[in-house]
Amino acid sequence: MTLWTASEAAEATGGQATSDWAANGVSIDTRTLQPGDLFVALKAARDGHDFVAQALEKGAAAALVSRIPDDVPEGAPLLVVDDVQTGLEALGQAARARTDARVVGVTGSVGKTSTKEMLATILETHGKTHASVASYNNHWGVPLTLARMPRDTEFAVIEIGMNHPGEIAPLAKQARPQVALVTTVAAVHLEAFESVAGIAHEKAAIFEGLEPGGAAIVNADIDHADILRQTALEQAARIVDFGHTAADYRLTDVQPQSNAVKAEAVVGDHVIRFEVNSAGTHFAMNALGTLAACVELGVVLDQAIAGLRAWSPVKGRGVRESLPLSSGGQIELLDDSYNANPTSMEAALEVLAASQGSRRIAFLGDMKELGTREEAMHSAMAGIKAMAQVDQVHCIGPLMQAMHHALPEGKRGLWSETSAEMAEQLPSLIRDGDTVLAKGSLSMALATIVDGLRKMGQGGALDG
């Protein structure tokens, strides 16, 4: 199905098409570009214009550019605009305007990607659903997601993130959701914010993009829920809250199982029961917010609960798996290696603490962007309640030295500068029956630990 014709894209962006073409996708990366995609030559770590010729050779239908690169043949299919980023945003806004889709926007300090995936899983059973890929939630990820949205989309799930003040509102106004959900507000990105209250104001800005009559889904448990509610009221939004306290969707019971969580909640006068395919109890709260959002999008609650059963965590975000060891026996892996902050780190350690392995082992990497108190926040993790049930903690990165020093001697494992260095030691650190958690900020590459553990089960050598 054609996503963009040359004339449609030119009208949307105010650009000039050099020829007639039709694209069935939009790409910003030649490594993942598919034949027929419109290649967008964004300037990021490198200038996308340097890859236009390569994109066209790989079968791109055309390229969105602000200048014609010297190595591009004359007459090549291009859409020339004044600025590529602005052009992508215009394309996304035009895609949003031409669809009748019911759109939900998701943000939050923790859990927004998992919640986005839960929403998409449920909504896919009710209509043609379009959702953000991976964590495409920033200044280029949101317009790219919108630009890729087919015109016959019935539901869209748009993840919206931020690193600095003032980023969420413009993205929310591009997405124009009928429903907006804030999973939680926590001490994340404190390098750019003076306080958690400042983060709450930024997260609340998602409600500024709500369509008239839209619904704001608010976590009633967080300390700054009043900030979220005030912003929602200023937008004349309908507020629907969820949490353990007096809320529209009130979580009353959570029972962790070996690979799932069974939960009970009260909605109005009714008791509902639902199951989440992850051992993390924190996923129950994300699921409750998800159910509230789905109802506001027009899904019957019982059907939303049924659809939730099909969801499971994505790679690096709480996946649990059994790994055989080439030396005999097996281990349980908790792969939460994609990212980390104090709130998600504590939640992951709670999952580890509740595990049934003969030993509970954690490989923990630095948590980034925590501001001036970063060392103290790392050190404090050694004293959280769940740590009492963890047998050994191996720390990775300069900031994790603070936790390493704070740990009781009996729990203190190894410390290394990098995950690659720690991976070399894995054979001497892991044995049959262990349950192993890998958790850290993305830049700490805890996926190296995960890959090393998998190689132990294949009899392969570990990469240094």
Secondary structure, DSSP 4 states (H G I P E B T S, - for coil): ---EEHHHHHHHHT-EESS--EESEEES-TTT--TTEEEE--BSSSBGGGGHHHHHHTT-SEEEESS--TTSPTT--EEE-S-HHHHHHHHHHHHHHT---EEEEEE-SSSHHHHHHHHHHHHTTTS-EEE--TT--STTHHHHHHHT--TT-SEEEEE---SSTTSHHHHHHHH--SEEEE----S-STTT-SSHHHHHHHHHGGGGGPPTT-EEEEETTSTTHHHHHHHHHHTTPEEEEEESSS-SEEEEEEEE-SS-EEEEEEETTEEEEEEESSS-THHHHHHHHHHHHHHHTT--HHHHHHHHTT--PPTTSSEEEEEE-TTSSEEEEEEE-S---HHHHHHHHHHHHT--SSEEEEEEEPPP--GGGHHHHHHHGGGSGGGGG--EEEEESSTHHHHHHHS-TTTEEEEESSHHHHHTTHHHH--TTEEEEEE--GGG-THHHHHHHHHHTTTPPPP-
